Amino acid sequence: MSVPEYSDKNSVLREDLTFSYRLLKPENASGECLFVLHGSGVDETTMLPLARQIAPHSVVVAARGRIPQEDGFRWFERITPTSFDQTSIRAETAAFAQFAREAARQHGLDLQRATFLGYSNGANVVSSLMLLHPGLVRRAALLRAMPVLDTSPMTDLQGSRVLIVAGAADQTYGPFAPALVTLFSQRGAEIDARIVATGHEFGDADAAIMRQWLAAPIAGA
């Protein structure tokens, strides 16, 4: 598979919106866009190779979390590795919802043709976006995610598609994957749940699954 070239100016870190981000536009963009959200303790650049691999003709918006952690960033405050500050989740998720709409408006992106891809802490933001800001995310790919809201509203998610990929050897987040599948199923989302033979890290197996999943058209788009 050939990967389109991206111009250097599109890989510059932009700081004109509420979240710092990078915007990648392939020369022959398809009209679809991919918002990617990184894991904790790193930054947005860690997701760019995966984004190019799975969606080479999509415009990519790679945002950076606003909470410092070690040498990188995260998306909201945590209490333990599997419990999180609820006020921080709701505030940062609301801020990202605004960011996504502003980025789409500023760069001419169609959110009806957008996919939100999150890994670990980033995936937890995407799932929170779907539950707390219904209508924004129609298609979401969640890698190594878990439920993070202490109280999840019974949001109507009919018409949305969710890919959940857990790691068989992910001892921290893996055990929570079934609960996440149940949570979204109960709200009417179309779920594709997979398990890959790895730990918390993502790799080629995830990319292959996502390429296949992304190939299916978005209903009504």
FENLIN-V968972 format. One record per residue. N is the residue number from 0. RES is the residue in three letters. SS is DSSP state (alpha for helix, beta for strand, coil for the rest). PHI is phi in degrees with one decimal (NA if undefined). Layout:
# FENLIN-V968972
n=N res=RES ss=SS phi=PHI
n=N res=RES ss=SS phi=PHI
This chain:
# FENLIN-V968972
n=0 res=MET ss=coil phi=NA
n=1 res=SER ss=coil phi=-85.6
n=2 res=VAL ss=coil phi=-105.5
n=3 res=PRO ss=coil phi=-62.3
n=4 res=GLU ss=coil phi=-79.0
n=5 res=TYR ss=coil phi=-113.4
n=6 res=SER ss=coil phi=-72.9
n=7 res=ASP ss=alpha phi=-58.4
n=8 res=LYS ss=alpha phi=-63.6
n=9 res=ASN ss=alpha phi=-79.5
n=10 res=SER ss=alpha phi=-97.2
n=11 res=VAL ss=coil phi=-71.5
n=12 res=LEU ss=coil phi=-71.2
n=13 res=ARG ss=beta phi=-98.6
n=14 res=GLU ss=coil phi=-133.8
n=15 res=ASP ss=coil phi=-95.3
n=16 res=LEU ss=coil phi=-125.6
n=17 res=THR ss=coil phi=-69.0
n=18 res=PHE ss=coil phi=-117.5
n=19 res=SER ss=coil phi=-67.4
n=20 res=TYR ss=beta phi=-159.9
n=21 res=ARG ss=beta phi=-117.6
n=22 res=LEU ss=beta phi=-117.7
n=23 res=LEU ss=beta phi=-114.9
n=24 res=LYS ss=coil phi=-121.6
n=25 res=PRO ss=coil phi=-69.1
n=26 res=GLU ss=coil phi=-60.2
n=27 res=ASN ss=coil phi=-109.4
n=28 res=ALA ss=coil phi=-59.7
n=29 res=SER ss=coil phi=-83.4
n=30 res=GLY ss=coil phi=102.1
n=31 res=GLU ss=coil phi=-91.0
n=32 res=CYS ss=beta phi=-134.6
n=33 res=LEU ss=beta phi=-130.7
n=34 res=PHE ss=beta phi=-91.1
n=35 res=VAL ss=beta phi=-118.2
n=36 res=LEU ss=beta phi=-125.7
n=37 res=HIS ss=coil phi=-76.8
n=38 res=GLY ss=coil phi=-83.1
n=39 res=SER ss=coil phi=-80.1
n=40 res=GLY ss=coil phi=80.9
n=41 res=VAL ss=beta phi=-132.1
n=42 res=ASP ss=coil phi=-137.4
n=43 res=GLU ss=coil phi=-64.3
n=44 res=THR ss=alpha phi=-66.6
n=45 res=THR ss=alpha phi=-68.4
n=46 res=MET ss=alpha phi=-96.7
n=47 res=LEU ss=alpha phi=-64.4
n=48 res=PRO ss=alpha phi=-59.4
n=49 res=LEU ss=alpha phi=-65.1
n=50 res=ALA ss=alpha phi=-60.6
n=51 res=ARG ss=alpha phi=-65.7
n=52 res=GLN ss=alpha phi=-69.7
n=53 res=ILE ss=alpha phi=-93.7
n=54 res=ALA ss=coil phi=-141.7
n=55 res=PRO ss=coil phi=-64.8
n=56 res=HIS ss=coil phi=-107.7
n=57 res=SER ss=coil phi=-95.9
n=58 res=VAL ss=beta phi=-69.8
n=59 res=VAL ss=beta phi=-112.9
n=60 res=VAL ss=beta phi=-112.6
n=61 res=ALA ss=beta phi=-107.4
n=62 res=ALA ss=beta phi=-95.4
n=63 res=ARG ss=coil phi=-117.0
n=64 res=GLY ss=coil phi=-60.4
n=65 res=ARG ss=coil phi=-103.0
n=66 res=ILE ss=beta phi=-101.0
n=67 res=PRO ss=beta phi=-64.2
n=68 res=GLN ss=beta phi=-148.5
n=69 res=GLU ss=coil phi=53.5
n=70 res=ASP ss=coil phi=-93.8
n=71 res=GLY ss=beta phi=-138.8
n=72 res=PHE ss=beta phi=-143.4
n=73 res=ARG ss=beta phi=-136.4
n=74 res=TRP ss=coil phi=-98.3
n=75 res=PHE ss=coil phi=-156.1
n=76 res=GLU ss=coil phi=-69.9
n=77 res=ARG ss=beta phi=-115.7
n=78 res=ILE ss=beta phi=-101.3
n=79 res=THR ss=beta phi=-133.6
n=80 res=PRO ss=coil phi=-57.2
n=81 res=THR ss=coil phi=-126.7
n=82 res=SER ss=beta phi=-136.3
n=83 res=PHE ss=beta phi=-137.8
n=84 res=ASP ss=coil phi=-70.0
n=85 res=GLN ss=alpha phi=-67.6
n=86 res=THR ss=alpha phi=-64.9
n=87 res=SER ss=alpha phi=-64.2
n=88 res=ILE ss=alpha phi=-56.4
n=89 res=ARG ss=alpha phi=-67.8
n=90 res=ALA ss=alpha phi=-67.9
n=91 res=GLU ss=alpha phi=-72.8
n=92 res=THR ss=alpha phi=-67.0
n=93 res=ALA ss=alpha phi=-63.0
n=94 res=ALA ss=alpha phi=-64.3
n=95 res=PHE ss=alpha phi=-71.1
n=96 res=ALA ss=alpha phi=-58.6
n=97 res=GLN ss=alpha phi=-64.2
n=98 res=PHE ss=alpha phi=-59.7
n=99 res=ALA ss=alpha phi=-60.4
n=100 res=ARG ss=alpha phi=-67.0
n=101 res=GLU ss=alpha phi=-68.2
n=102 res=ALA ss=alpha phi=-63.1
n=103 res=ALA ss=alpha phi=-64.0
n=104 res=ARG ss=alpha phi=-67.0
n=105 res=GLN ss=alpha phi=-68.2
n=106 res=HIS ss=alpha phi=-108.7
n=107 res=GLY ss=coil phi=66.7
n=108 res=LEU ss=coil phi=-97.9
n=109 res=ASP ss=coil phi=-98.8
n=110 res=LEU ss=alpha phi=-65.9
n=111 res=GLN ss=alpha phi=-69.9
n=112 res=ARG ss=alpha phi=-113.6
n=113 res=ALA ss=beta phi=-98.7
n=114 res=THR ss=beta phi=-118.6
n=115 res=PHE ss=beta phi=-107.2
n=116 res=LEU ss=beta phi=-109.6
n=117 res=GLY ss=beta phi=-127.1
n=118 res=TYR ss=beta phi=-119.6
n=119 res=SER ss=coil phi=55.8
n=120 res=ASN ss=alpha phi=-57.0
n=121 res=GLY ss=alpha phi=-67.3
n=122 res=ALA ss=alpha phi=-64.3
n=123 res=ASN ss=alpha phi=-68.3
n=124 res=VAL ss=alpha phi=-68.8
n=125 res=VAL ss=alpha phi=-60.7
n=126 res=SER ss=alpha phi=-63.7
n=127 res=SER ss=alpha phi=-68.0
n=128 res=LEU ss=alpha phi=-59.1
n=129 res=MET ss=alpha phi=-64.8
n=130 res=LEU ss=alpha phi=-79.7
n=131 res=LEU ss=alpha phi=-98.1
n=132 res=HIS ss=coil phi=-132.5
n=133 res=PRO ss=coil phi=-59.4
n=134 res=GLY ss=coil phi=97.0
n=135 res=LEU ss=coil phi=-76.9
n=136 res=VAL ss=coil phi=-106.0
n=137 res=ARG ss=coil phi=-99.3
n=138 res=ARG ss=beta phi=-139.3
n=139 res=ALA ss=beta phi=-136.0
n=140 res=ALA ss=beta phi=-114.9
n=141 res=LEU ss=beta phi=-114.0
n=142 res=LEU ss=beta phi=-102.8
n=143 res=ARG ss=coil phi=56.3
n=144 res=ALA ss=coil phi=-105.7
n=145 res=MET ss=coil phi=-152.0
n=146 res=PRO ss=coil phi=-65.4
n=147 res=VAL ss=coil phi=-121.3
n=148 res=LEU ss=coil phi=-84.1
n=149 res=ASP ss=coil phi=-64.8
n=150 res=THR ss=coil phi=-128.9
n=151 res=SER ss=coil phi=-103.4
n=152 res=PRO ss=coil phi=-64.3
n=153 res=MET ss=coil phi=-82.7
n=154 res=THR ss=coil phi=-65.6
n=155 res=ASP ss=coil phi=-81.2
n=156 res=LEU ss=coil phi=-108.4
n=157 res=GLN ss=coil phi=-62.0
n=158 res=GLY ss=coil phi=93.1
n=159 res=SER ss=coil phi=-102.5
n=160 res=ARG ss=beta phi=-116.9
n=161 res=VAL ss=beta phi=-131.5
n=162 res=LEU ss=beta phi=-102.6
n=163 res=ILE ss=beta phi=-120.0
n=164 res=VAL ss=beta phi=-118.9
n=165 res=ALA ss=beta phi=-105.8
n=166 res=GLY ss=beta phi=-96.5
n=167 res=ALA ss=coil phi=-59.9
n=168 res=ALA ss=coil phi=-103.9
n=169 res=ASP ss=coil phi=-82.2
n=170 res=GLN ss=coil phi=-75.1
n=171 res=THR ss=coil phi=-86.8
n=172 res=TYR ss=coil phi=-97.4
n=173 res=GLY ss=alpha phi=-51.1
n=174 res=PRO ss=alpha phi=-62.4
n=175 res=PHE ss=alpha phi=-91.2
n=176 res=ALA ss=alpha phi=-59.3
n=177 res=PRO ss=alpha phi=-59.0
n=178 res=ALA ss=alpha phi=-65.5
n=179 res=LEU ss=alpha phi=-68.3
n=180 res=VAL ss=alpha phi=-60.3
n=181 res=THR ss=alpha phi=-62.1
n=182 res=LEU ss=alpha phi=-56.7
n=183 res=PHE ss=alpha phi=-75.9
n=184 res=SER ss=alpha phi=-63.0
n=185 res=GLN ss=alpha phi=-63.8
n=186 res=ARG ss=coil phi=-100.4
n=187 res=GLY ss=coil phi=92.3
n=188 res=ALA ss=coil phi=-73.0
n=189 res=GLU ss=beta phi=-83.8
n=190 res=ILE ss=beta phi=-106.9
n=191 res=ASP ss=beta phi=-122.3
n=192 res=ALA ss=beta phi=-106.2
n=193 res=ARG ss=beta phi=-130.1
n=194 res=ILE ss=beta phi=-127.7
n=195 res=VAL ss=beta phi=-113.8
n=196 res=ALA ss=coil phi=-82.7
n=197 res=THR ss=coil phi=-154.0
n=198 res=GLY ss=coil phi=-96.4
n=199 res=HIS ss=coil phi=-78.0
n=200 res=GLU ss=coil phi=-72.7
n=201 res=PHE ss=coil phi=-106.1
n=202 res=GLY ss=coil phi=-162.4
n=203 res=ASP ss=alpha phi=-62.0
n=204 res=ALA ss=alpha phi=-63.2
n=205 res=ASP ss=alpha phi=-64.1
n=206 res=ALA ss=alpha phi=-60.2
n=207 res=ALA ss=alpha phi=-63.2
n=208 res=ILE ss=alpha phi=-63.0
n=209 res=MET ss=alpha phi=-67.4
n=210 res=ARG ss=alpha phi=-59.4
n=211 res=GLN ss=alpha phi=-64.5
n=212 res=TRP ss=alpha phi=-66.7
n=213 res=LEU ss=alpha phi=-68.3
n=214 res=ALA ss=coil phi=-67.9
n=215 res=ALA ss=coil phi=-75.3
n=216 res=PRO ss=coil phi=-67.6
n=217 res=ILE ss=coil phi=-78.7
n=218 res=ALA ss=coil phi=-59.6
n=219 res=GLY ss=coil phi=82.0
n=220 res=ALA ss=coil phi=-82.8
